[in-house]
Amino acid sequence: MANVLSKTTRTLVSALFGAAVLLGAASAQASDINVSNARLSLLPGDTPGAGYFELENAGDEAVMLTGADTEAFETVEMHESSEHEGMAHMHSVENVEIEAGDTFSFAPRGHHLMFMERVVPLAVGDSVEVTLEFDGETLPVTFEVVSPTSL
């Protein structure tokens, strides 16, 4: 009986150690992402806002930004603006890959977050907590509310 218990204990300890290693690896990936210059451009009224920021992947592997969320807006989507034959276009994107060692910019007339259906009143100078989602991992980021004229 003692032999069975010690084998069960060893199996349990081994499983817990493996889970801890996996959790450590998951947080290491999120910790390799640096976010800077996070701004939420906000027009007056209930119009959508646009989120701009830089993502730096300081890790050894590519990471995939898959979405964002905030309590300040009902919906947050990733979009890309482009121009074709003199016409401006915007479409949603499912994800953005940031290669190891690269920086990716969410900027006017390019990739951006669309913040739609405001839930709380916001003004220039306020801060909005946004959670960026990377393949099951999350990274909280504080966005400063700015005027579109400041971009």
Legacy VTK file of the C-alpha trace (Angstrom):
# vtk DataFile Version 3.0
C-alpha trace
ASCII
DATASET POLYDATA
POINTS 151 float
0.000 0.000 0.000
2.815 2.410 0.868
4.356 1.692 -2.546
1.049 2.611 -4.306
0.737 5.845 -2.334
4.272 6.897 -3.082
3.770 6.178 -6.795
0.502 8.179 -6.767
2.234 10.996 -4.922
5.117 11.016 -7.417
2.646 11.114 -10.332
0.720 13.992 -8.739
3.888 15.976 -7.997
5.123 15.381 -11.545
1.791 16.563 -13.017
1.770 19.687 -10.827
5.368 20.475 -11.792
4.491 20.087 -15.491
1.500 22.414 -15.103
3.688 24.994 -13.341
6.224 24.854 -16.172
3.470 25.360 -18.762
2.009 28.291 -16.820
5.467 29.823 -16.505
5.998 29.522 -20.258
2.632 31.175 -20.944
3.410 34.160 -18.745
6.873 34.465 -20.212
5.370 35.064 -23.644
3.084 37.850 -22.355
5.994 39.385 -20.460
7.979 39.587 -23.722
5.464 42.083 -25.177
6.107 45.779 -24.607
3.336 48.253 -25.375
4.045 51.951 -25.757
2.277 55.142 -26.790
-1.233 53.715 -26.224
-3.796 56.339 -27.247
-7.548 56.240 -27.766
-8.628 58.920 -30.232
-12.129 60.001 -29.322
-14.586 62.173 -31.229
-17.448 63.887 -29.359
-20.752 62.077 -28.923
-21.319 58.377 -29.400
-19.071 57.911 -32.429
-16.514 55.082 -32.366
-13.008 55.689 -31.073
-9.736 54.474 -32.557
-6.870 52.893 -30.624
-3.246 53.381 -31.609
-0.105 51.927 -29.995
3.191 50.169 -30.666
3.788 46.505 -29.864
7.351 45.285 -29.423
7.985 41.552 -29.290
11.151 41.185 -27.225
10.794 37.397 -27.191
12.344 34.616 -29.249
9.100 33.538 -30.955
6.379 35.256 -32.961
3.227 36.245 -31.070
-0.291 36.671 -32.426
-2.535 39.534 -31.260
-6.038 38.082 -31.544
-8.235 40.767 -30.012
-8.892 43.336 -27.325
-11.538 44.084 -24.732
-12.510 46.888 -22.363
-15.365 47.665 -19.999
-15.596 51.202 -21.446
-17.028 50.018 -24.810
-19.398 47.239 -25.843
-17.202 46.097 -28.733
-13.539 46.337 -29.699
-12.405 45.176 -33.145
-9.077 45.192 -34.958
-9.211 47.026 -38.284
-6.897 48.003 -41.092
-7.274 51.133 -43.217
-6.017 51.208 -46.774
-6.361 53.202 -49.953
-7.268 51.699 -53.324
-7.684 53.776 -56.488
-7.965 56.949 -54.442
-10.682 55.576 -52.148
-10.177 54.969 -48.436
-11.220 51.537 -47.186
-11.372 49.912 -43.782
-11.864 46.243 -42.968
-11.645 44.097 -39.865
-8.721 41.745 -39.304
-8.791 38.557 -37.232
-5.233 38.758 -35.906
-1.863 40.441 -36.252
1.411 38.518 -36.021
4.429 40.227 -34.498
7.679 38.425 -35.310
10.352 37.909 -32.661
12.389 41.081 -32.215
9.969 43.196 -34.306
7.818 46.213 -33.489
4.359 46.589 -35.008
2.541 49.932 -35.043
-1.184 50.500 -34.798
-1.322 53.978 -36.359
-3.677 56.328 -38.235
-4.306 55.167 -41.828
-3.106 51.664 -40.903
-3.949 49.031 -38.315
-6.002 50.252 -35.356
-8.500 49.152 -32.734
-12.095 50.320 -33.227
-13.861 51.062 -29.929
-17.615 50.953 -30.539
-20.700 51.646 -28.431
-19.302 53.629 -25.519
-20.562 52.446 -22.131
-19.032 55.086 -19.841
-18.565 58.830 -20.382
-15.015 59.699 -21.445
-13.130 62.936 -22.013
-9.714 63.913 -23.303
-7.162 63.171 -20.583
-9.054 60.172 -19.166
-7.500 56.707 -19.028
-9.110 53.532 -20.346
-8.013 50.050 -19.308
-7.839 47.752 -22.340
-6.941 44.063 -22.294
-4.977 42.895 -25.329
-5.414 39.205 -26.152
-2.544 37.037 -27.444
-3.538 33.427 -28.249
-5.220 32.832 -24.897
-2.988 35.152 -22.886
-3.956 38.663 -21.855
-2.024 41.859 -21.302
-3.651 44.863 -19.571
-2.742 48.231 -21.106
-3.748 51.762 -20.116
-4.803 53.927 -23.077
-4.846 57.717 -22.756
-7.913 59.393 -24.281
-6.722 62.010 -26.796
-8.255 64.357 -29.342
-8.028 63.257 -32.988
-6.288 66.568 -33.722
-3.353 65.493 -31.514
-2.436 62.641 -33.839
LINES 1 152
151 0 1 2 3 4 5 6 7 8 9 10 11 12 13 14 15 16 17 18 19 20 21 22 23 24 25 26 27 28 29 30 31 32 33 34 35 36 37 38 39 40 41 42 43 44 45 46 47 48 49 50 51 52 53 54 55 56 57 58 59 60 61 62 63 64 65 66 67 68 69 70 71 72 73 74 75 76 77 78 79 80 81 82 83 84 85 86 87 88 89 90 91 92 93 94 95 96 97 98 99 100 101 102 103 104 105 106 107 108 109 110 111 112 113 114 115 116 117 118 119 120 121 122 123 124 125 126 127 128 129 130 131 132 133 134 135 136 137 138 139 140 141 142 143 144 145 146 147 148 149 150
